[in-house]
Amino acid sequence: MVYPQIIHGILLKINKAHVVWYKIWTLTPTQVNRNKIAKRKSLILEQNMKTFDKILCAAGIASMALAACNQSPSIQNQNKKSMVPDSANLLESSLSKGFDTIINNKTVKLYVLKNAGITAKFTNYGGRLVSLLVPNKQGKIIDVVVGLASVSEYEKSTEPYFGATIGRFGNRIANAKFKLEGKTYSLFKNNGPNTLHGGKMGFQYVVWDAQQPNDNTLVLKYLSKDGEEGFPGNLNVTVTYSLTDDRGLKMEYEATTDKTTLVNLTNHAFFNLNGEGSGSILKHCLQINADKYTPVDSTLIPTGKIESVKGTPFDFTKFAEIGARINTKNQQLTYGKGYDHNFVLNVNKPGEMILAATIDGDKTGILMDIYTQEPGLQFYSGNFMFGKNQFKNGSKDDPRTAFALETQHFPDAPNQPGFPSTVLKPGEVYKTSSVYKFSVK
């Protein structure tokens, strides 16, 4: 092999250079000139050593290549797998660094769940779903959840709910007030005159206690103390996120209280089934298992009526493109600047698990089926996204580039006696679950 001979020759040249420099040194009369010569010597030798390092590296690579040529094909394939970096792992590692921090003396991390060919990434800061990777109809992996690249970006985001676990009360409460057992409770007004998603410092800003008992499960716990955001009672909350064997993301919510209170938990994942940064969601086709919905006033508080969707832009009982009727002249669409409404699901028995909705990505063929035990589903078409935040892949959160389908009890239920109750009393257990299941058409 020729490389050892080349290396030997370079070493001889470097040794001869040392001898020549020594002779010049001894014949140089002044210390100043000697210093100049020493610097020149150091520079030239450094250049020689860099060349030497490069040749050593090239020789090493060539040696590996020659050795590989003499190996069996199966061994060569094994070596290729070990030598080529796993880009997914590199990206995962890079993303994780943005979530390794301390907030309020509590550790924040990124948790990765895997099962049945799908991968979910959560942070315990806000109990947020950061990424959800599923295969499309060609088998290519698509991130169907939009999210941000670090905790600091979530902290400063103008959209506070990206992927967050929502509580104590998902959706709106009118005039930031409710009455419970004869007492009136006042909340923080963070959405015009109303309270939205638990108030100013809802669960989206909480650092949850997290445990990952296995590869496909994350358990989050939080004690919401009596009086937090104006709500009564110490509320012990457990949220379990898991990936099922049939490519479902399961969300299980459980809570207990020591004082009569309200609870309405959900997750505010923003989806784009064509992939994060792929553009508008208006070509997605949606079907909702709901013959009725709850119309709202100009502040998006339900009027108390439950009306039929038939003959309106809210009729998704059959598959329809999200954008097909979104610009229709309709007072409800004007109030929401698009869809931002609660659909009354066709439930036969309270608490039963039903298919609430199905939606498909027009470019990827990815289907998402939503199953829930909840009576309502909030469909939000991304109307209040303004391009002020940057997603993980560098794209902006432009209007209607993501949608939300939040399983829930109805908005303003505490002030609407005709709506299903959201009251939780001591000794009772609030327990509900939803599943977002993925397939391809």
Residue pairs with C-beta under 8 A, 6 or more apart in sequence:
1 63
1 66
3 55
3 59
3 62
3 63
6 55
6 59
7 52
7 55
7 56
7 59
10 48
10 51
10 52
10 55
11 52
13 48
14 45
14 48
14 49
14 52
17 44
17 45
17 48
21 37
21 41
24 37
25 34
25 37
25 38
28 34
28 37
68 76
68 79
71 79
88 141
92 112
92 121
95 110
95 121
95 130
95 131
95 149
95 392
96 109
96 110
96 112
98 110
98 149
98 150
98 151
98 152
98 153
99 108
99 109
99 110
99 123
99 125
99 130
99 150
99 151
100 108
100 109
100 110
101 108
101 151
101 152
102 108
103 125
103 151
103 207
104 207
106 207
106 209
107 207
108 123
108 124
108 125
108 151
108 207
109 123
109 124
109 210
110 121
110 122
110 123
110 130
111 121
111 122
111 123
111 124
111 210
111 212
111 218
112 119
112 120
112 121
113 119
113 120
113 121
113 122
113 212
113 215
113 216
113 217
113 218
113 241
113 242
113 243
114 120
114 215
114 216
114 243
115 215
115 216
115 242
115 243
115 244
115 245
116 243
116 244
116 245
116 246
116 247
117 134
117 135
117 247
118 132
118 133
118 134
118 135
118 243
118 247
118 249
118 438
119 131
119 132
119 133
120 129
120 131
120 132
120 133
120 241
120 243
120 249
121 129
121 130
121 131
121 132
122 128
122 129
122 130
122 218
122 241
123 130
123 151
123 154
124 207
124 208
124 209
124 210
124 220
125 151
125 154
125 205
125 206
125 207
125 208
126 154
126 163
126 164
126 165
126 203
126 204
126 205
126 206
126 208
127 164
127 165
127 203
127 204
127 206
127 208
127 220
127 222
127 239
127 267
128 147
128 154
128 162
128 163
128 164
128 165
128 204
129 145
129 147
129 163
129 241
129 249
129 267
129 269
130 145
130 147
130 148
130 163
130 392
131 143
131 145
131 147
131 392
132 143
132 144
132 145
132 249
132 269
133 141
133 142
133 143
133 144
134 141
134 142
134 144
134 247
134 366
134 438
135 141
135 142
135 440
136 142
136 361
136 364
136 365
136 366
136 440
137 364
137 365
137 366
137 440
137 441
142 273
142 274
142 275
142 361
142 364
142 366
143 275
143 276
143 392
143 393
144 271
144 272
144 273
144 275
144 276
144 361
144 366
144 368
144 438
145 163
145 269
145 270
145 271
145 272
145 276
146 162
146 270
146 271
146 272
146 276
146 277
146 391
146 392
146 397
146 401
146 402
147 162
147 163
147 270
147 276
147 391
147 392
148 154
148 157
148 162
148 389
148 390
148 391
148 392
149 390
149 391
149 392
153 389
153 390
154 162
157 389
158 386
158 388
158 389
159 384
159 385
159 388
159 389
159 397
160 202
160 204
160 205
161 197
161 204
161 268
162 268
162 270
162 389
163 267
163 268
163 269
163 270
164 202
164 203
164 204
164 267
164 268
165 203
165 204
165 208
165 220
165 239
165 265
165 266
165 267
165 268
166 197
166 198
166 202
166 203
166 204
166 265
166 266
166 267
166 268
166 406
167 198
167 202
167 203
167 224
167 237
167 263
167 264
167 265
168 198
168 202
168 203
168 224
168 228
168 229
168 231
168 235
168 261
168 262
168 263
168 264
168 265
169 195
169 197
169 198
169 231
169 262
169 263
169 264
169 414
169 422
170 197
170 198
170 264
170 265
170 266
170 268
170 378
170 406
170 408
170 409
171 196
171 197
171 264
171 342
171 378
171 406
171 408
171 410
171 411
171 412
172 191
172 194
172 195
172 196
172 299
172 300
172 301
172 411
172 412
173 187
173 194
173 195
173 411
173 412
173 414
173 415
174 193
174 194
174 299
174 301
174 412
174 415
175 193
175 194
176 186
176 187
176 188
176 189
176 193
176 194
176 195
176 230
177 184
177 185
177 186
177 187
177 415
178 184
178 185
178 187
178 262
178 414
178 415
179 185
179 414
179 415
180 232
180 260
180 261
180 262
180 414
180 423
181 260
185 230
185 231
185 232
186 230
187 195
187 199
187 229
187 230
187 231
188 195
188 199
188 200
188 229
188 230
189 195
190 196
190 199
190 200
191 299
191 300
192 299
193 299
194 299
194 300
194 301
197 204
197 268
198 204
198 229
199 229
199 230
200 229
201 228
201 229
202 229
203 222
203 224
203 237
203 265
204 268
206 222
208 220
208 221
208 222
208 239
209 220
209 221
209 222
210 218
210 219
210 220
210 221
211 218
211 219
211 221
212 218
212 219
213 219
216 242
216 243
216 244
217 240
217 241
217 242
217 243
218 240
218 241
218 242
219 238
219 239
219 240
220 238
220 239
220 240
220 241
221 236
221 237
221 238
221 239
222 237
223 234
223 235
223 236
223 237
224 231
224 234
224 235
224 237
225 234
226 232
226 233
226 234
226 258
226 259
231 261
231 262
232 259
232 260
232 261
233 257
233 258
233 259
233 260
233 261
233 426
234 257
234 258
234 259
235 255
235 256
235 257
235 261
235 263
235 424
236 255
236 256
236 257
237 253
237 254
237 255
237 265
238 253
238 254
238 255
239 251
239 252
239 253
239 254
239 265
240 250
240 251
240 252
240 254
241 249
241 250
241 251
241 252
242 249
242 250
242 252
243 249
243 250
244 250
244 435
244 437
246 437
247 437
247 438
247 439
248 371
248 435
248 436
248 437
248 438
249 435
249 436
249 437
249 438
250 433
250 434
250 435
251 267
251 407
251 433
251 434
251 435
251 436
252 431
252 432
252 433
253 265
253 266
253 430
253 431
253 432
253 433
254 429
254 430
254 431
255 263
255 265
255 424
255 429
255 430
256 424
256 426
256 428
256 429
256 430
257 263
257 424
257 425
257 426
257 428
258 426
259 426
260 423
260 424
260 425
260 426
261 423
261 424
262 414
262 422
262 423
262 424
263 422
263 424
263 430
264 408
264 409
264 413
264 422
265 430
265 432
266 374
266 378
266 406
266 407
266 408
266 434
267 406
267 434
268 404
268 406
269 404
269 436
270 382
270 402
270 403
270 404
271 281
271 359
271 368
271 402
271 403
271 404
271 405
272 278
272 281
272 361
272 401
272 402
272 403
273 281
273 284
273 359
273 360
273 361
273 364
273 366
273 367
273 368
274 281
274 284
274 361
274 362
274 363
274 364
274 366
275 361
275 363
275 364
276 391
276 392
276 393
276 395
277 391
277 393
277 394
277 395
277 401
278 363
278 401
279 401
280 323
280 400
280 401
281 322
281 381
281 382
281 400
281 401
281 402
281 403
282 321
282 322
282 323
282 326
282 381
282 400
283 321
283 322
283 323
283 362
283 363
284 321
284 322
284 359
284 360
284 361
284 362
284 403
285 319
285 320
285 321
285 322
285 359
285 360
285 362
286 316
286 319
286 320
286 321
286 322
286 357
286 358
286 359
286 379
287 316
287 317
287 318
287 319
287 320
287 357
287 358
287 359
288 316
288 317
288 343
288 345
288 356
288 357
288 377
288 379
289 317
289 345
289 346
289 354
289 355
289 356
289 357
290 309
290 316
290 317
290 343
290 344
290 345
290 346
290 356
290 377
291 308
291 309
291 310
291 317
291 344
291 346
292 306
292 307
292 308
292 309
292 343
292 344
293 306
293 307
293 309
293 314
293 341
293 342
293 343
293 344
294 302
294 303
294 305
294 306
294 307
294 341
294 342
294 344
294 376
294 410
294 411
294 419
295 302
295 303
295 305
295 307
295 332
295 341
296 302
296 303
296 332
296 335
296 336
296 341
296 411
297 303
297 335
298 335
300 335
300 336
300 340
300 411
301 411
301 412
302 342
302 410
302 411
302 412
302 416
302 419
304 416
304 418
306 344
306 418
309 315
309 316
309 317
309 343
312 330
312 332
313 325
313 326
313 328
313 330
313 332
313 333
314 332
314 339
314 341
314 343
316 343
316 357
316 379
319 358
322 339
322 381
322 403
323 400
326 333
326 338
326 339
326 381
327 333
332 341
333 339
336 383
337 383
337 384
338 381
338 382
338 383
338 400
339 379
339 380
339 381
339 383
340 378
340 379
340 380
340 381
340 383
341 378
341 379
342 376
342 377
342 378
342 408
342 410
342 411
343 376
343 377
343 378
343 379
344 375
344 376
344 410
345 354
345 356
345 372
345 374
345 375
345 376
345 377
346 354
347 354
347 375
348 354
350 375
350 420
351 373
351 432
352 373
353 371
353 372
353 373
353 433
353 435
354 371
354 372
354 373
355 369
355 370
355 371
356 370
356 371
356 372
356 374
356 377
356 405
356 407
356 434
357 369
357 370
357 377
357 379
357 405
358 367
358 368
358 369
358 370
359 367
359 368
359 370
359 403
359 405
360 366
360 367
360 368
360 441
364 440
365 440
365 441
366 438
366 439
366 440
367 438
367 439
367 440
367 441
368 436
368 437
368 438
369 436
369 437
369 438
369 439
370 377
370 405
370 407
370 434
370 435
370 436
370 437
371 434
371 435
371 437
372 407
372 432
372 433
372 434
372 435
373 432
373 433
373 434
374 407
374 408
374 409
374 432
374 434
375 409
375 410
375 420
376 407
376 408
376 409
376 410
376 420
377 405
377 406
377 407
377 408
378 404
378 405
378 406
378 408
378 411
379 403
379 404
379 405
380 403
380 404
380 405
380 406
381 400
381 403
382 399
382 400
382 401
382 402
382 403
382 404
383 399
383 400
385 397
385 398
385 399
385 400
385 401
385 402
386 397
386 398
386 399
387 396
387 397
387 398
387 399
388 396
388 397
389 396
389 397
390 396
390 397
391 397
395 401
407 432
407 434
409 419
409 420
409 421
409 422
410 416
410 419
410 420
412 419
413 419
413 420
413 421
413 422
414 422
414 423
424 430
